[in-house]
Each structure stands twice: as C-alpha cells, then as structure tokens.
Amino acid sequence: MDSQIDFHQANALLEWQLEMGADEAICEKPQNRFEMPDVAPKVRTPAAAIKPVPARAPPPDPNLPVMAARAAADGANSLADLNAAMAAFDHCELKRGAKTTVFADGNPAARVMVIGEAPGRDEDIQGKPFVGRAGQLLDKMFSAIGLSRAGQDAEGALYITNILPWRPPQNRDPLPAEIAMMLPFVKRHVALAQPDILVLMGNISCQALLGKKGITRLRGNWTDAVDLPVLPMFHPAFLLRNPIAKRDAWHDLLMIKARLDKDRPE
Ligand code: URA
C-alpha cells in the first residue's frame, strides 16, 4: 500500500497507538474502515437458536414484610409467643448483623411500660434492653420515683422494650422501613402487656408510635397512642450528652408519678 506519510509520521502514529493501549495488530491486511458499509449485514438466526429473554422479576413489594409482621404479631397470644414470633421473623436485615433478639426486660405486670429505640452494643451482647450507660441512667431516673425493673408488684415495677429488637450497625438511626416493619410487633407487645402508661424515650419511639418527631417540643406533654396515655421524654443517651436537660427529665418523671397516683386502681 502506498502511504502518504513518511517513516517519522508513521512511527509517531504507532507510538501514539501504543500509548493508547494497543498491544497487537489484529488483521493480517490493513483495512480501510472508512470504506466499509455502515450497517453490518443481517445474519439470520434460526428460530430454535433464539433464547427466550427471561422475564424480569418484579421488584419486591415493600408492604410484604409489614404484612408478614402483622400476621406474625397478631398470631401471638402471649408475650412468650410474641418473643418467639419476633425471633423467627426473617424479613429485617438487621437481624443478620445482630447477636441477639432483644425482646424486653422488667416486670410485664408493671403499670409503666418504657419504649426505647433499639439495642446498642451492650444490649446486643446481653440480650436485654437498656443495660449500657444509658440504661443505668434510666434505672436511676425511675428509681427516683419508686419504679424498678426488678419491682415485684405492678405498682413499683417497670417494663422495658424497644422499637427494634436488633442492633442497627454502628448504632445508626433505624430506617423508616425498619420501623414500619417492626411496628406491628411493638403494638402487639403493648396490647399483651396492658400497661396503664407508656413512656416513649426519644425521637424514634415518638416517630414510630405518634408519627411525630421533635422530642424537645413533644416531651413533658401527655398524649394518646394505642389507646393509652403516652408521655414522651428525652432519651437517657441524650441526657448523658446534655446533663442540663436532666431538669426537664425530672419534671417529666414527676408527671408520671402524679398520673400513677391519680389513676391508681382502688
Ligand atoms: N438505647 C435504646 O433506645 N435502647 C436500648 O436498649 C439501649 C439504648
């Protein structure tokens, strides 16, 4: 082939191709690709050789885990049943990363049921809610109004659980989908325990049961949810970081005591 370029130009072009990553000549003879037809000739494929394109699986229905949770929760007729149903529930990814399913602690006969957010590291290891630093503060707070998880009678007892029974990785906030999925279990838990009062610790439990966030505004105001009087309070983990807010927490504890005294069964 006659070439219009000299050796040096050809050498520079080759070097450029090498720099672009070309490492082998792929044709015996040079081809002028500018003269090739634009459209590749059609090759007839025999019908038998055409593979059927598999139908794309529809995306999973996001309501499915919630419906499964509702069915499992509604089928539980005792706290032991509910504990077993939650431990067997396989739709939540958090379960795969958790060591234990943290169900509850304290006395289920208690007049006061506390609902927190989710287990942390200590809770995941021990399989009980609120046993780390925040839990120790929670115990001190409630013992100041005569309530404890070790209390034997309903009057002096406390029952404690969380919105999620599995620790989120790195203690991140629970996702709305995780909350929605586990909410039927929480509601059933309350229905089976039948406390007189619910105390919601922090934003996540308020988001789950009241559909509201903004604990600074919500705390210290009685409201209703799941047919019970509900008091939102600052989460003890927040109180550890903001000790000045303990004054508000004390105010809220006194509100709980006053309500228990007022509504004490004869
Ligand atoms: N924080 C929570 O909300 N729950 C626990 O069990 C521990 C820490």
py3Dmol code that shows the C-alpha trace and the ligand (Angstrom):
import py3Dmol

protein = """\
ATOM      1  CA  MET A   1       0.000   0.000   0.000  1.00  0.00           C
ATOM      2  CA  ASP A   2       1.340   3.399  -0.954  1.00  0.00           C
ATOM      3  CA  SER A   3       1.479   5.624   2.029  1.00  0.00           C
ATOM      4  CA  GLN A   4       1.196   9.397   2.090  1.00  0.00           C
ATOM      5  CA  ILE A   5       3.107   9.610   5.377  1.00  0.00           C
ATOM      6  CA  ASP A   6       6.822   9.274   5.933  1.00  0.00           C
ATOM      7  CA  PHE A   7       8.629   6.996   8.380  1.00  0.00           C
ATOM      8  CA  HIS A   8       8.677   9.550  11.210  1.00  0.00           C
ATOM      9  CA  GLN A   9       4.974  10.288  10.963  1.00  0.00           C
ATOM     10  CA  ALA A  10       4.186   6.559  10.815  1.00  0.00           C
ATOM     11  CA  ASN A  11       6.443   5.925  13.811  1.00  0.00           C
ATOM     12  CA  ALA A  12       4.772   8.752  15.784  1.00  0.00           C
ATOM     13  CA  LEU A  13       1.333   7.284  14.966  1.00  0.00           C
ATOM     14  CA  LEU A  14       2.425   3.838  16.125  1.00  0.00           C
ATOM     15  CA  GLU A  15       3.793   5.255  19.371  1.00  0.00           C
ATOM     16  CA  TRP A  16       0.542   7.092  19.909  1.00  0.00           C
ATOM     17  CA  GLN A  17      -1.397   3.849  19.440  1.00  0.00           C
ATOM     18  CA  LEU A  18       0.901   2.095  21.910  1.00  0.00           C
ATOM     19  CA  GLU A  19       0.288   4.844  24.440  1.00  0.00           C
ATOM     20  CA  MET A  20      -3.462   4.413  23.924  1.00  0.00           C
ATOM     21  CA  GLY A  21      -3.086   0.772  24.912  1.00  0.00           C
ATOM     22  CA  ALA A  22      -2.905  -1.040  21.547  1.00  0.00           C
ATOM     23  CA  ASP A  23      -0.676  -4.073  22.059  1.00  0.00           C
ATOM     24  CA  GLU A  24      -1.272  -6.225  18.985  1.00  0.00           C
ATOM     25  CA  ALA A  25      -2.131  -5.969  15.326  1.00  0.00           C
ATOM     26  CA  ILE A  26      -5.451  -7.684  14.795  1.00  0.00           C
ATOM     27  CA  CYS A  27      -5.583  -8.093  10.976  1.00  0.00           C
ATOM     28  CA  GLU A  28      -3.185  -9.585   8.516  1.00  0.00           C
ATOM     29  CA  LYS A  29      -4.080  -6.958   5.953  1.00  0.00           C
ATOM     30  CA  PRO A  30      -4.836  -3.324   6.666  1.00  0.00           C
ATOM     31  CA  GLN A  31      -8.496  -2.376   6.261  1.00  0.00           C
ATOM     32  CA  ASN A  32      -9.836   0.994   5.345  1.00  0.00           C
ATOM     33  CA  ARG A  33     -12.741   1.229   7.735  1.00  0.00           C
ATOM     34  CA  PHE A  34     -13.975   4.439   6.133  1.00  0.00           C
ATOM     35  CA  GLU A  35     -14.929   2.372   3.090  1.00  0.00           C
ATOM     36  CA  MET A  36     -16.826  -0.303   4.979  1.00  0.00           C
ATOM     37  CA  PRO A  37     -20.650  -0.296   4.875  1.00  0.00           C
ATOM     38  CA  ASP A  38     -22.286   1.490   7.818  1.00  0.00           C
ATOM     39  CA  VAL A  39     -24.674  -1.347   8.627  1.00  0.00           C
ATOM     40  CA  ALA A  40     -23.457  -4.833   9.368  1.00  0.00           C
ATOM     41  CA  PRO A  41     -25.128  -7.442   7.133  1.00  0.00           C
ATOM     42  CA  LYS A  42     -28.026  -9.176   8.847  1.00  0.00           C
ATOM     43  CA  VAL A  43     -27.398 -12.740   9.784  1.00  0.00           C
ATOM     44  CA  ARG A  44     -30.485 -14.867  10.033  1.00  0.00           C
ATOM     45  CA  THR A  45     -30.680 -16.692  13.323  1.00  0.00           C
ATOM     46  CA  PRO A  46     -32.673 -19.894  13.226  1.00  0.00           C
ATOM     47  CA  ALA A  47     -35.739 -19.578  15.457  1.00  0.00           C
ATOM     48  CA  ALA A  48     -34.598 -22.549  17.518  1.00  0.00           C
ATOM     49  CA  ALA A  49     -31.384 -20.727  18.412  1.00  0.00           C
ATOM     50  CA  ILE A  50     -33.144 -17.654  19.804  1.00  0.00           C
ATOM     51  CA  LYS A  51     -33.043 -17.844  23.561  1.00  0.00           C
ATOM     52  CA  PRO A  52     -36.155 -16.616  25.319  1.00  0.00           C
ATOM     53  CA  VAL A  53     -35.406 -13.447  27.317  1.00  0.00           C
ATOM     54  CA  PRO A  54     -36.223 -14.242  30.922  1.00  0.00           C
ATOM     55  CA  ALA A  55     -38.995 -12.035  32.279  1.00  0.00           C
ATOM     56  CA  ARG A  56     -37.518  -9.539  34.737  1.00  0.00           C
ATOM     57  CA  ALA A  57     -38.632 -10.322  38.278  1.00  0.00           C
ATOM     58  CA  PRO A  58     -40.957  -7.615  39.602  1.00  0.00           C
ATOM     59  CA  PRO A  59     -39.402  -5.510  42.407  1.00  0.00           C
ATOM     60  CA  PRO A  60     -40.227  -6.891  45.863  1.00  0.00           C
ATOM     61  CA  ASP A  61     -43.412  -5.434  47.344  1.00  0.00           C
ATOM     62  CA  PRO A  62     -42.317  -3.105  50.182  1.00  0.00           C
ATOM     63  CA  ASN A  63     -45.561  -3.905  52.046  1.00  0.00           C
ATOM     64  CA  LEU A  64     -44.783  -7.597  52.201  1.00  0.00           C
ATOM     65  CA  PRO A  65     -42.573  -7.527  55.334  1.00  0.00           C
ATOM     66  CA  VAL A  66     -45.124  -5.294  57.094  1.00  0.00           C
ATOM     67  CA  MET A  67     -47.945  -7.713  56.231  1.00  0.00           C
ATOM     68  CA  ALA A  68     -45.830 -10.676  57.380  1.00  0.00           C
ATOM     69  CA  ALA A  69     -45.043  -8.844  60.636  1.00  0.00           C
ATOM     70  CA  ARG A  70     -48.716  -8.069  61.201  1.00  0.00           C
ATOM     71  CA  ALA A  71     -49.699 -11.704  60.666  1.00  0.00           C
ATOM     72  CA  ALA A  72     -46.935 -12.961  62.978  1.00  0.00           C
ATOM     73  CA  ALA A  73     -47.707 -10.381  65.676  1.00  0.00           C
ATOM     74  CA  ASP A  74     -51.474 -10.902  65.568  1.00  0.00           C
ATOM     75  CA  GLY A  75     -50.949 -14.659  65.867  1.00  0.00           C
ATOM     76  CA  ALA A  76     -49.142 -14.253  69.192  1.00  0.00           C
ATOM     77  CA  ASN A  77     -51.405 -14.735  72.204  1.00  0.00           C
ATOM     78  CA  SER A  78     -48.837 -14.314  74.962  1.00  0.00           C
ATOM     79  CA  LEU A  79     -45.602 -12.425  75.499  1.00  0.00           C
ATOM     80  CA  ALA A  80     -43.697 -15.703  75.172  1.00  0.00           C
ATOM     81  CA  ASP A  81     -45.413 -16.322  71.803  1.00  0.00           C
ATOM     82  CA  LEU A  82     -44.572 -12.808  70.683  1.00  0.00           C
ATOM     83  CA  ASN A  83     -40.938 -13.193  71.706  1.00  0.00           C
ATOM     84  CA  ALA A  84     -40.751 -16.414  69.679  1.00  0.00           C
ATOM     85  CA  ALA A  85     -42.519 -14.816  66.679  1.00  0.00           C
ATOM     86  CA  MET A  86     -40.061 -11.915  66.660  1.00  0.00           C
ATOM     87  CA  ALA A  87     -37.067 -14.205  66.958  1.00  0.00           C
ATOM     88  CA  ALA A  88     -38.381 -16.193  63.972  1.00  0.00           C
ATOM     89  CA  PHE A  89     -39.122 -13.114  61.826  1.00  0.00           C
ATOM     90  CA  ASP A  90     -36.679 -13.093  58.924  1.00  0.00           C
ATOM     91  CA  HIS A  91     -37.641 -10.021  56.883  1.00  0.00           C
ATOM     92  CA  CYS A  92     -35.422  -7.490  58.638  1.00  0.00           C
ATOM     93  CA  GLU A  93     -31.790  -7.287  57.506  1.00  0.00           C
ATOM     94  CA  LEU A  94     -30.736  -6.018  60.939  1.00  0.00           C
ATOM     95  CA  LYS A  95     -31.301  -9.478  62.355  1.00  0.00           C
ATOM     96  CA  ARG A  96     -28.421 -10.858  60.290  1.00  0.00           C
ATOM     97  CA  GLY A  97     -25.943  -8.464  61.879  1.00  0.00           C
ATOM     98  CA  ALA A  98     -27.213  -8.855  65.444  1.00  0.00           C
ATOM     99  CA  LYS A  99     -26.030 -11.335  68.071  1.00  0.00           C
ATOM    100  CA  THR A 100     -29.359 -11.486  69.913  1.00  0.00           C
ATOM    101  CA  THR A 101     -33.029 -10.590  69.556  1.00  0.00           C
ATOM    102  CA  VAL A 102     -33.629  -8.141  72.400  1.00  0.00           C
ATOM    103  CA  PHE A 103     -37.240  -8.544  73.466  1.00  0.00           C
ATOM    104  CA  ALA A 104     -37.869  -6.896  76.843  1.00  0.00           C
ATOM    105  CA  ASP A 105     -36.810  -6.671  80.472  1.00  0.00           C
ATOM    106  CA  GLY A 106     -38.509  -5.984  83.777  1.00  0.00           C
ATOM    107  CA  ASN A 107     -41.909  -6.970  85.040  1.00  0.00           C
ATOM    108  CA  PRO A 108     -44.606  -7.302  82.319  1.00  0.00           C
ATOM    109  CA  ALA A 109     -47.240  -6.647  85.008  1.00  0.00           C
ATOM    110  CA  ALA A 110     -45.850  -3.122  85.544  1.00  0.00           C
ATOM    111  CA  ARG A 111     -48.179  -0.138  85.237  1.00  0.00           C
ATOM    112  CA  VAL A 112     -45.457   1.709  83.305  1.00  0.00           C
ATOM    113  CA  MET A 113     -44.013   0.455  80.032  1.00  0.00           C
ATOM    114  CA  VAL A 114     -40.955   2.243  78.632  1.00  0.00           C
ATOM    115  CA  ILE A 115     -40.228   2.073  74.891  1.00  0.00           C
ATOM    116  CA  GLY A 116     -36.764   2.995  73.641  1.00  0.00           C
ATOM    117  CA  GLU A 117     -35.182   2.941  70.236  1.00  0.00           C
ATOM    118  CA  ALA A 118     -33.018  -0.109  69.535  1.00  0.00           C
ATOM    119  CA  PRO A 119     -30.360  -2.171  71.280  1.00  0.00           C
ATOM    120  CA  GLY A 120     -26.812  -0.862  71.352  1.00  0.00           C
ATOM    121  CA  ARG A 121     -23.637  -2.890  71.746  1.00  0.00           C
ATOM    122  CA  ASP A 122     -24.162  -3.871  75.408  1.00  0.00           C
ATOM    123  CA  GLU A 123     -27.818  -4.745  74.858  1.00  0.00           C
ATOM    124  CA  ASP A 124     -26.928  -6.868  71.811  1.00  0.00           C
ATOM    125  CA  ILE A 125     -24.401  -8.806  73.874  1.00  0.00           C
ATOM    126  CA  GLN A 126     -26.609  -9.285  76.945  1.00  0.00           C
ATOM    127  CA  GLY A 127     -29.916  -9.717  75.087  1.00  0.00           C
ATOM    128  CA  LYS A 128     -31.683  -7.146  77.323  1.00  0.00           C
ATOM    129  CA  PRO A 129     -32.794  -3.573  76.633  1.00  0.00           C
ATOM    130  CA  PHE A 130     -31.131  -0.585  78.331  1.00  0.00           C
ATOM    131  CA  VAL A 131     -28.244  -2.269  80.108  1.00  0.00           C
ATOM    132  CA  GLY A 132     -25.433   0.063  78.960  1.00  0.00           C
ATOM    133  CA  ARG A 133     -24.659   3.551  80.282  1.00  0.00           C
ATOM    134  CA  ALA A 134     -27.965   4.991  79.059  1.00  0.00           C
ATOM    135  CA  GLY A 135     -29.777   2.074  80.702  1.00  0.00           C
ATOM    136  CA  GLN A 136     -28.047   2.665  84.015  1.00  0.00           C
ATOM    137  CA  LEU A 137     -29.204   6.273  83.927  1.00  0.00           C
ATOM    138  CA  LEU A 138     -32.729   5.125  83.030  1.00  0.00           C
ATOM    139  CA  ASP A 139     -32.743   2.816  86.074  1.00  0.00           C
ATOM    140  CA  LYS A 140     -31.632   5.694  88.339  1.00  0.00           C
ATOM    141  CA  MET A 141     -34.258   8.030  86.900  1.00  0.00           C
ATOM    142  CA  PHE A 142     -37.144   5.657  87.513  1.00  0.00           C
ATOM    143  CA  SER A 143     -35.902   4.514  90.903  1.00  0.00           C
ATOM    144  CA  ALA A 144     -36.196   8.184  91.941  1.00  0.00           C
ATOM    145  CA  ILE A 145     -39.980   7.789  91.598  1.00  0.00           C
ATOM    146  CA  GLY A 146     -40.046   4.323  93.136  1.00  0.00           C
ATOM    147  CA  LEU A 147     -40.086   2.224  89.938  1.00  0.00           C
ATOM    148  CA  SER A 148     -37.636  -0.516  89.033  1.00  0.00           C
ATOM    149  CA  ARG A 149     -37.409  -3.334  86.538  1.00  0.00           C
ATOM    150  CA  ALA A 150     -36.824  -5.662  89.499  1.00  0.00           C
ATOM    151  CA  GLY A 151     -40.079  -4.498  91.127  1.00  0.00           C
ATOM    152  CA  GLN A 152     -42.233  -7.453  92.144  1.00  0.00           C
ATOM    153  CA  ASP A 153     -45.626  -5.762  92.254  1.00  0.00           C
ATOM    154  CA  ALA A 154     -47.226  -3.782  89.418  1.00  0.00           C
ATOM    155  CA  GLU A 155     -47.065  -0.560  91.486  1.00  0.00           C
ATOM    156  CA  GLY A 156     -43.293  -0.472  91.864  1.00  0.00           C
ATOM    157  CA  ALA A 157     -42.329  -2.220  88.632  1.00  0.00           C
ATOM    158  CA  LEU A 158     -41.107  -1.135  85.240  1.00  0.00           C
ATOM    159  CA  TYR A 159     -41.363  -2.976  81.917  1.00  0.00           C
ATOM    160  CA  ILE A 160     -38.905  -2.002  79.173  1.00  0.00           C
ATOM    161  CA  THR A 161     -38.654  -2.687  75.446  1.00  0.00           C
ATOM    162  CA  ASN A 162     -37.520  -1.020  72.212  1.00  0.00           C
ATOM    163  CA  ILE A 163     -38.988  -0.258  68.799  1.00  0.00           C
ATOM    164  CA  LEU A 164     -36.405  -2.535  67.173  1.00  0.00           C
ATOM    165  CA  PRO A 165     -35.210  -5.804  68.718  1.00  0.00           C
ATOM    166  CA  TRP A 166     -31.954  -5.860  66.695  1.00  0.00           C
ATOM    167  CA  ARG A 167     -28.956  -3.571  66.931  1.00  0.00           C
ATOM    168  CA  PRO A 168     -28.506  -1.343  63.850  1.00  0.00           C
ATOM    169  CA  PRO A 169     -24.924  -1.344  62.517  1.00  0.00           C
ATOM    170  CA  GLN A 170     -22.720   1.282  64.197  1.00  0.00           C
ATOM    171  CA  ASN A 171     -25.813   2.254  66.212  1.00  0.00           C
ATOM    172  CA  ARG A 172     -27.178   4.219  63.252  1.00  0.00           C
ATOM    173  CA  ASP A 173     -30.741   5.528  63.416  1.00  0.00           C
ATOM    174  CA  PRO A 174     -33.368   2.940  62.474  1.00  0.00           C
ATOM    175  CA  LEU A 175     -34.661   3.416  58.907  1.00  0.00           C
ATOM    176  CA  PRO A 176     -38.354   4.257  58.375  1.00  0.00           C
ATOM    177  CA  ALA A 177     -38.811   0.889  56.607  1.00  0.00           C
ATOM    178  CA  GLU A 178     -37.330  -0.958  59.607  1.00  0.00           C
ATOM    179  CA  ILE A 179     -39.605   0.926  61.989  1.00  0.00           C
ATOM    180  CA  ALA A 180     -42.680   0.244  59.841  1.00  0.00           C
ATOM    181  CA  MET A 181     -41.775  -3.435  59.647  1.00  0.00           C
ATOM    182  CA  MET A 182     -41.397  -3.902  63.404  1.00  0.00           C
ATOM    183  CA  LEU A 183     -44.269  -1.646  64.483  1.00  0.00           C
ATOM    184  CA  PRO A 184     -46.924  -4.419  64.429  1.00  0.00           C
ATOM    185  CA  PHE A 185     -44.807  -6.313  66.987  1.00  0.00           C
ATOM    186  CA  VAL A 186     -44.484  -3.236  69.207  1.00  0.00           C
ATOM    187  CA  LYS A 187     -48.236  -2.629  69.126  1.00  0.00           C
ATOM    188  CA  ARG A 188     -48.967  -6.257  69.929  1.00  0.00           C
ATOM    189  CA  HIS A 189     -46.384  -6.104  72.710  1.00  0.00           C
ATOM    190  CA  VAL A 190     -48.237  -3.167  74.297  1.00  0.00           C
ATOM    191  CA  ALA A 191     -51.609  -4.891  73.834  1.00  0.00           C
ATOM    192  CA  LEU A 192     -50.367  -8.048  75.567  1.00  0.00           C
ATOM    193  CA  ALA A 193     -48.545  -6.266  78.417  1.00  0.00           C
ATOM    194  CA  GLN A 194     -51.504  -3.930  79.076  1.00  0.00           C
ATOM    195  CA  PRO A 195     -49.660  -1.167  80.973  1.00  0.00           C
ATOM    196  CA  ASP A 196     -51.501   1.884  82.338  1.00  0.00           C
ATOM    197  CA  ILE A 197     -48.980   4.334  80.870  1.00  0.00           C
ATOM    198  CA  LEU A 198     -46.479   4.338  78.011  1.00  0.00           C
ATOM    199  CA  VAL A 199     -43.259   6.331  78.221  1.00  0.00           C
ATOM    200  CA  LEU A 200     -41.598   6.989  74.863  1.00  0.00           C
ATOM    201  CA  MET A 201     -37.869   7.599  75.125  1.00  0.00           C
ATOM    202  CA  GLY A 202     -36.575   9.918  72.386  1.00  0.00           C
ATOM    203  CA  ASN A 203     -37.448  10.697  68.814  1.00  0.00           C
ATOM    204  CA  ILE A 204     -37.506   7.232  67.276  1.00  0.00           C
ATOM    205  CA  SER A 205     -40.233   5.825  69.525  1.00  0.00           C
ATOM    206  CA  CYS A 206     -42.250   9.049  69.055  1.00  0.00           C
ATOM    207  CA  GLN A 207     -41.833   8.768  65.297  1.00  0.00           C
ATOM    208  CA  ALA A 208     -42.972   5.135  65.425  1.00  0.00           C
ATOM    209  CA  LEU A 209     -45.985   5.433  67.729  1.00  0.00           C
ATOM    210  CA  LEU A 210     -47.071   9.068  67.396  1.00  0.00           C
ATOM    211  CA  GLY A 211     -45.952   9.651  63.800  1.00  0.00           C
ATOM    212  CA  LYS A 212     -44.184  12.784  65.099  1.00  0.00           C
ATOM    213  CA  LYS A 213     -40.615  13.929  65.684  1.00  0.00           C
ATOM    214  CA  GLY A 214     -39.278  16.863  67.677  1.00  0.00           C
ATOM    215  CA  ILE A 215     -38.741  15.497  71.177  1.00  0.00           C
ATOM    216  CA  THR A 216     -37.904  18.936  72.610  1.00  0.00           C
ATOM    217  CA  ARG A 217     -41.437  20.050  71.779  1.00  0.00           C
ATOM    218  CA  LEU A 218     -43.149  16.727  72.500  1.00  0.00           C
ATOM    219  CA  ARG A 219     -41.580  15.883  75.864  1.00  0.00           C
ATOM    220  CA  GLY A 220     -43.479  16.659  79.020  1.00  0.00           C
ATOM    221  CA  ASN A 221     -46.869  16.693  77.251  1.00  0.00           C
ATOM    222  CA  TRP A 222     -49.324  13.858  77.726  1.00  0.00           C
ATOM    223  CA  THR A 223     -50.774  12.500  74.523  1.00  0.00           C
ATOM    224  CA  ASP A 224     -52.554   9.294  73.434  1.00  0.00           C
ATOM    225  CA  ALA A 225     -51.491   6.361  71.298  1.00  0.00           C
ATOM    226  CA  VAL A 226     -52.551   2.725  71.049  1.00  0.00           C
ATOM    227  CA  ASP A 227     -55.447   3.556  73.436  1.00  0.00           C
ATOM    228  CA  LEU A 228     -53.121   4.607  76.260  1.00  0.00           C
ATOM    229  CA  PRO A 229     -51.844   7.793  77.856  1.00  0.00           C
ATOM    230  CA  VAL A 230     -48.352   8.409  76.499  1.00  0.00           C
ATOM    231  CA  LEU A 231     -45.577  10.642  77.785  1.00  0.00           C
ATOM    232  CA  PRO A 232     -42.606  11.405  75.507  1.00  0.00           C
ATOM    233  CA  MET A 233     -39.325  12.047  77.364  1.00  0.00           C
ATOM    234  CA  PHE A 234     -35.731  12.837  76.476  1.00  0.00           C
ATOM    235  CA  HIS A 235     -33.759   9.668  75.774  1.00  0.00           C
ATOM    236  CA  PRO A 236     -31.256   8.910  78.576  1.00  0.00           C
ATOM    237  CA  ALA A 237     -28.433   8.812  75.985  1.00  0.00           C
ATOM    238  CA  PHE A 238     -29.342  12.420  75.163  1.00  0.00           C
ATOM    239  CA  LEU A 239     -29.324  13.268  78.883  1.00  0.00           C
ATOM    240  CA  LEU A 240     -25.800  11.834  79.207  1.00  0.00           C
ATOM    241  CA  ARG A 241     -24.634  14.226  76.477  1.00  0.00           C
ATOM    242  CA  ASN A 242     -26.760  17.153  77.735  1.00  0.00           C
ATOM    243  CA  PRO A 243     -26.899  16.980  81.543  1.00  0.00           C
ATOM    244  CA  ILE A 244     -28.649  20.357  81.667  1.00  0.00           C
ATOM    245  CA  ALA A 245     -31.746  18.613  80.223  1.00  0.00           C
ATOM    246  CA  LYS A 246     -31.954  16.355  83.298  1.00  0.00           C
ATOM    247  CA  ARG A 247     -34.022  19.098  84.898  1.00  0.00           C
ATOM    248  CA  ASP A 248     -36.701  18.557  82.229  1.00  0.00           C
ATOM    249  CA  ALA A 249     -36.456  14.788  82.669  1.00  0.00           C
ATOM    250  CA  TRP A 250     -37.053  15.178  86.415  1.00  0.00           C
ATOM    251  CA  HIS A 251     -40.116  17.296  85.676  1.00  0.00           C
ATOM    252  CA  ASP A 252     -41.426  14.519  83.377  1.00  0.00           C
ATOM    253  CA  LEU A 253     -40.760  11.807  85.951  1.00  0.00           C
ATOM    254  CA  LEU A 254     -42.830  13.763  88.469  1.00  0.00           C
ATOM    255  CA  MET A 255     -45.630  13.953  85.890  1.00  0.00           C
ATOM    256  CA  ILE A 256     -45.544  10.151  85.605  1.00  0.00           C
ATOM    257  CA  LYS A 257     -45.680   9.746  89.392  1.00  0.00           C
ATOM    258  CA  ALA A 258     -48.582  12.178  89.680  1.00  0.00           C
ATOM    259  CA  ARG A 259     -50.509  10.361  86.958  1.00  0.00           C
ATOM    260  CA  LEU A 260     -49.919   6.962  88.541  1.00  0.00           C
ATOM    261  CA  ASP A 261     -51.079   8.288  91.924  1.00  0.00           C
ATOM    262  CA  LYS A 262     -54.168   9.911  90.409  1.00  0.00           C
ATOM    263  CA  ASP A 263     -55.186   6.862  88.374  1.00  0.00           C
ATOM    264  CA  ARG A 264     -54.233   4.245  90.974  1.00  0.00           C
ATOM    265  CA  PRO A 265     -56.756   1.411  90.870  1.00  0.00           C
ATOM    266  CA  GLU A 266     -58.786   1.134  94.098  1.00  0.00           C
TER     267      GLU A 266
END
"""
ligand_1 = """\
8
URA
N -30.945 2.870 73.737
C -32.177 2.416 73.481
O -33.020 3.145 72.958
N -32.471 1.177 73.826
C -31.596 0.365 74.397
O -31.958 -0.775 74.678
C -30.319 0.854 74.655
C -30.004 2.101 74.326
"""
view = py3Dmol.view(width=600, height=400)
view.addModel(protein, "pdb")
view.setStyle({"model": 0}, {"cartoon": {"style": "trace"}})
view.addModel(ligand_1, "xyz")
view.setStyle({"model": 1}, {"stick": {}})
view.zoomTo()
view.show()
